[in-house]
């Protein structure tokens, strides 16, 4: 601030050069981690999530019928292999033809409410590790910062990253959270279902996220 106060006695070219140097220096510095964005207005959790490390199983057989994996009538002109995520109805559809799709029940975490539109699968990981969110660590400092992949990991058996940000389709070892709105995660499927989907799609698969 002190140098800025003497800028009025500098010639314009010198002042412009100094400002450019400052901006270049500033842009080269590493940025601090951004805080978690506030939850959207329509975000209302319907149940508390299962604590990290708890394994409640892989199967969705005990889910309500509308959230069990099945082939359904689904009229669409989207290319075969496209994934459509219907956030409001807690369903993920894999397009199989103009009139048929494979439907999966999903649970939706806070990050699932942040975006909508067209993206694609950019990475696929089996039994991914989970990095504990900073705001969860602040509330539960005894939690490990990273949980290795395996039973009880909050990301479940498989993860498929969407786009270039930390935004993904993933599994869960708590199938009772399917059909619910949760504080953590993006779009979760029961482990058996996320393995099934993972084996059917490739990197580059188009994904459409619909909030309404």
Phi, psi and omega per residue, in radians:
X1 nan -0.586 -3.122
X2 -1.132 -0.728 -3.125
X3 -1.204 -0.628 3.128
X4 -1.094 -0.539 -3.118
X5 -1.204 -0.388 3.133
X6 -1.708 0.069 -3.062
X7 -1.130 -0.388 -3.065
X8 -1.187 -0.267 -3.138
X9 -1.701 -0.044 3.133
X10 -1.484 2.703 3.005
X11 -1.287 2.755 -3.070
X12 -1.060 -0.762 3.126
X13 -1.071 -0.705 3.138
X14 -1.121 -0.754 -3.135
X15 -1.077 -0.787 -3.122
X16 -1.106 -0.717 3.137
X17 -1.117 -0.691 3.140
X18 -1.145 -0.757 3.133
X19 -1.092 -0.736 3.128
X20 -1.081 -0.692 3.130
X21 -1.145 -0.704 3.123
X22 -1.102 -0.773 -3.137
X23 -1.113 -0.708 3.120
X24 -1.088 -0.739 3.126
X25 -1.120 -0.762 -3.113
X26 -1.100 -0.764 -3.087
X27 -1.202 -0.370 -3.132
X28 -1.480 -0.173 -3.133
X29 -1.401 2.528 3.078
X30 -1.180 2.375 -3.137
X31 -1.442 2.528 3.073
X32 -1.188 2.731 3.127
X33 -1.064 2.294 -3.127
X34 -1.284 2.463 3.075
X35 -1.174 2.745 3.113
X36 -1.065 2.255 -3.128
X37 -1.099 2.674 3.108
X38 -1.098 2.624 -3.128
X39 -1.179 2.515 3.077
X40 -1.053 2.795 -3.069
X41 -1.101 -0.520 -3.095
X42 -1.551 0.182 -3.115
X43 -1.577 2.022 3.124
X44 -2.403 1.744 3.130
X45 -0.986 2.481 -3.138
X46 -1.834 -0.188 3.064
X47 -2.801 2.777 3.058
X48 -1.344 2.492 -3.139
X49 -1.310 2.792 3.089
X50 -1.312 2.356 -3.131
X51 -1.030 2.572 3.079
X52 -0.976 2.461 3.120
X53 1.650 -0.162 -3.139
X54 -1.606 2.253 -3.123
X55 -1.944 1.938 3.125
X56 -1.804 0.122 3.050
X57 2.038 2.996 -3.051
X58 -1.899 -0.329 -2.962
X59 -1.628 2.549 3.031
X60 -1.811 0.319 -3.070
X61 -1.092 -0.472 -3.095
X62 -1.601 0.073 3.131
X63 -1.248 2.730 2.985
X64 -0.937 2.623 -3.019
X65 -0.942 -0.657 -3.063
X66 -1.217 -0.221 3.133
X67 -1.887 0.069 3.081
X68 -1.477 2.552 -3.122
X69 -1.138 2.266 3.103
X70 -2.879 2.761 3.024
X71 -1.398 2.365 -3.087
X72 -2.368 2.809 2.998
X73 -1.257 2.225 -3.102
X74 -2.648 1.843 -3.103
X75 -1.413 2.195 -3.099
X76 -2.802 2.597 3.024
X77 -1.842 0.255 3.103
X78 -1.284 2.661 3.116
X79 -1.051 2.525 3.061
X80 -1.004 2.378 -3.113
X81 1.708 -0.168 3.091
X82 -1.224 2.480 3.032
X83 -1.762 2.315 3.040
X84 -2.078 2.160 3.116
X85 -1.865 2.047 3.104
X86 -1.752 1.722 -3.030
X87 -1.116 -0.796 -3.050
X88 -1.101 -0.650 -3.096
X89 -1.623 -0.035 3.132
X90 1.018 0.827 3.094
X91 -2.325 2.576 2.984
X92 -2.110 2.286 -3.116
X93 -2.026 2.352 2.986
X94 -1.887 1.976 -3.034
X95 -1.206 2.227 3.135
X96 -1.958 -0.413 3.090
X97 -2.881 -3.033 3.127
X98 -1.176 -0.322 -3.074
X99 -2.286 0.204 -3.048
X100 -2.499 2.487 3.062
X101 -2.559 2.709 2.998
X102 -1.618 2.129 -3.042
X103 -1.851 2.368 3.093
X104 -2.150 2.482 2.981
X105 -1.392 2.515 -3.133
X106 -2.318 2.695 2.865
X107 -1.780 2.585 -3.069
X108 -2.078 2.133 3.061
X109 -1.602 3.068 -3.076
X110 -0.957 -0.726 -3.125
X111 -1.149 -0.345 3.094
X112 -1.263 -0.248 3.136
X113 -1.681 -0.029 -3.019
X114 -1.458 -0.414 -2.989
X115 -2.427 2.779 3.045
X116 -2.630 2.777 3.107
X117 2.051 -2.760 -3.038
X118 -1.694 2.308 3.035
X119 -2.529 -2.873 3.124
X120 -2.692 2.830 3.069
X121 -1.333 2.161 -3.101
X122 -1.934 -0.233 3.140
X123 -2.788 2.548 3.085
X124 -2.207 2.346 -3.082
X125 -2.389 2.347 3.040
X126 -1.639 2.341 -3.128
X127 0.790 1.104 -3.075
X128 -1.256 2.625 2.988
X129 -1.271 2.772 3.140
X130 -2.098 2.224 3.096
X131 -1.676 2.101 -3.078
X132 -1.120 2.199 3.141
X133 -1.036 2.489 -3.113
X134 -0.998 -0.663 -3.121
X135 -1.221 -0.500 3.049
X136 -1.285 -0.662 3.088
X137 -1.110 -0.619 3.127
X138 -1.108 -0.586 3.137
X139 -1.492 -0.570 -3.102
X140 -2.225 1.281 -3.036
X141 -1.114 -0.250 3.137
X142 -1.359 -0.214 -3.136
X143 -1.215 2.544 3.047
X144 -1.189 2.663 3.137
X145 -1.281 -0.514 3.099
X146 -2.348 2.338 3.073
X147 -1.954 2.126 -3.104
X148 -1.109 2.690 3.091
X149 -1.078 2.543 -3.132
X150 2.586 3.118 3.126
X151 -0.971 2.337 -3.122
X152 1.599 -0.185 3.071
X153 -1.204 2.320 -3.079
X154 -1.065 -0.343 3.106
X155 -1.546 -0.087 3.057
X156 1.229 -2.715 -2.960
X157 -1.400 -0.434 -3.084
X158 -2.566 2.692 3.027
X159 -2.460 2.488 3.068
X160 -2.224 1.909 -3.105
X161 -1.270 2.495 -3.133
X162 -1.977 2.122 3.121
X163 1.199 -2.640 -3.033
X164 -1.882 0.233 -3.129
X165 -2.112 3.011 3.116
X166 -1.369 1.516 -2.990
X167 -2.694 2.101 -2.913
X168 -2.680 2.829 2.853
X169 -1.657 2.296 -3.082
X170 -2.580 3.037 3.137
X171 -1.639 -3.046 3.038
X172 -2.737 2.523 3.033
X173 -1.646 0.271 3.090
X174 -2.237 1.335 -3.058
X175 -1.053 -0.326 3.121
X176 -1.172 -0.202 3.117
X177 -1.506 -0.098 3.086
X178 -1.191 2.358 -3.076
X179 1.543 0.013 -3.097
X180 -1.936 2.911 2.998
X181 -1.856 2.167 -3.036
X182 -2.079 2.833 3.133
X183 -1.262 -0.616 -2.996
X184 -1.968 2.736 3.029
X185 1.561 -3.023 -3.103
X186 -2.086 -1.628 3.141
X187 -2.125 1.936 -3.051
X188 -1.906 2.498 3.032
X189 -2.144 2.708 2.979
X190 -0.967 2.578 -3.044
X191 -0.951 -0.743 3.115
X192 -1.052 -0.661 -3.117
X193 -1.291 -0.693 -3.121
X194 -1.220 -0.544 3.043
X195 -1.155 -0.746 3.115
X196 -1.060 -0.813 3.133
X197 -1.139 -0.762 -3.126
X198 -0.968 -0.698 -3.106
X199 -1.322 -0.253 -3.092
X200 -1.690 -0.274 -3.025
X201 -2.106 2.826 -3.120
X202 -2.135 2.885 2.971
X203 -1.056 2.352 -3.065
X204 1.759 -0.201 3.101
X205 -0.979 2.308 3.122
X206 -1.297 2.435 3.140
X207 -2.284 2.223 3.094
X208 -1.952 2.161 3.112
X209 -1.842 2.135 3.135
X210 -2.022 2.145 -3.124
X211 -1.471 -0.419 -3.127
X212 -2.177 nan nan
